[in-house]
């Protein structure tokens, strides 16, 4: 009577040990594969800045180089005008961007655009630089459900 219960406990503990072993083996295999994939993607020879500049100079793309780190919309003290607090970073290593154009969109409950406004960010961004701005936009449209801020273009200059 007691022997049958003992066998069930041993069988259950063996299954648990096998399960733990399988999980540890899967984690180890995943770690090895991850390490191998990271090691194989490194270039074999270092690229000098002078050699990289000509290839980077041909690929100016403000929409991809300029990243919005944060964009927060608030209303002014009167509660009528949209004020954007925006942090932007230049991820390019070769370009300074000026005349950075943005677009704000205010969307209603039916997902139709109530208002689309365009403007220019009041600063230039050198390679690797991050800056923030407070932008007074437009009168906040009544019935706005959600809104967005995006960069639509800029003027590049090789640094």
N, C-alpha and C positions, 0 to 999 in steps of 0.2 A: 504494500500500500504506500509506504513512504518512499520506496525505491522509484516508483513511477514519477512522483513529484520531483525527485532529485534529477532524473534524466531530462525532464522538461526544462528545468532551470539551467542545466548545463547546455542543452541544445539552444536555448534562447540567448545565453551569454556568448556562445560560439558565433551565432549569427550577428550579434552586436559587434564582436571583435572583427569579424570579416568585413562588416559594413564600415567600421572606422578605418580599417586598413585600405579599403577601396577609395574612400574619400581622401585620405592622406596621399595615396598614390596618384590620384587625379590632380590634386593640388601641386604635387611635385612635378608631374609631367607638364602641367600648365606653366609653372614657373620656368622650367627649362626651355620650353618653346618660346615664351615671352622674352627671355634673355637672349636666345639665339636670334630672334627677329630684330631686336634692338641693336645687336652687335653687327648684323649684316647690312644695316642701312647707313652706316657711317661711311663718308667718302674716304678713299684710300690716301689721297694727298690733300693737304690743306690748301684752301683757295685764298689767295691774297686779296686785299681790298681793291687793289688796282685792277686785278683781273675780273673781279665780280662787278665792278661799277658799270662797264659797258653793257653787260647783259641785263643788269637791273635797270639801266637807263632807258632801255627800249620797252619797258613794261609798266609804265605809270598807270595806275588804276586807283583813283581816289576812293571809289566805293568799297574796294577791298582793303586798301592800305589804311584808311581812316576808320577806326573802330569806336563805336559809342560804348564807353564803359558804363555810363548810367545816364538816363534821361528821365527826369521827374517833372511832372506838370503840377503846378500849383496855381491858385488864383491870386490876384493882387488883393490889397486890403479892402477894396470896394467889392470884390467878389465878381467882377465883370470881365477882367482881362486875363487871358492865359499867360502864365509866366513859366518858362521852361528852365530848369537847372540841368545843364548838360556837361558831362565830362567826356572828352574826346582824346584818343591816343593815335599817334601816327606810327604805324607798324613798319613803315618803309625804312630801309637803311640808306636809300639814295636820294629821296625826294623831300623837298619842303613844299608844303601845300598852302596856298593862299586862296582868297575868295571862295571859301568853303560854303557851298550851297546846301541848304537843308529844305526839307518838306515836312510840314505838320499836317496830319489828317485827323479830323474829328468825325466819328462815325455814330450814327443813330441806332436805335434799338432794332431796326430792320436790316442792319449791316449795310446801309447805304451811306455814302459819304455826305455829311452835312456841310463840311467846309474843308477845302484843301488850300493851304497857304505855303508860300515859298519865301525864303529869305537867305541872308548870308551871315555866317558865324563871324563875330567881330575879332578874330585873331588869325594868325598864321601858325602853322605847326612845322617845326623842323623835324628831321628824322629822329625817331625814338622819343619825341616829346609828348607830354600829356598836359592838357589845359582844360579849364572849365569856364563856363560862361553862364550868365543869367540873361535870358532872351525874353523880352516882352513880345508876345506874339499878336494875337487878335482878340477881339471880344469873344469870350467863351460862348459857343453856340448852345442855345437851350435844347434839351433833349439828347445831349451827348451821352452815349453809353460807354464808349471807349475811344482812345486816341493813341496816336503813335508819332514818333519823331524819327526821321531817317535822313542820312546824307545822300545827296543825289549827284554831287560832282564837286570838283575843285580844280584850281589851276596849279599844275606841278612845275617845279623848277629843280633841276639837278643840283644837289648840294656839293 
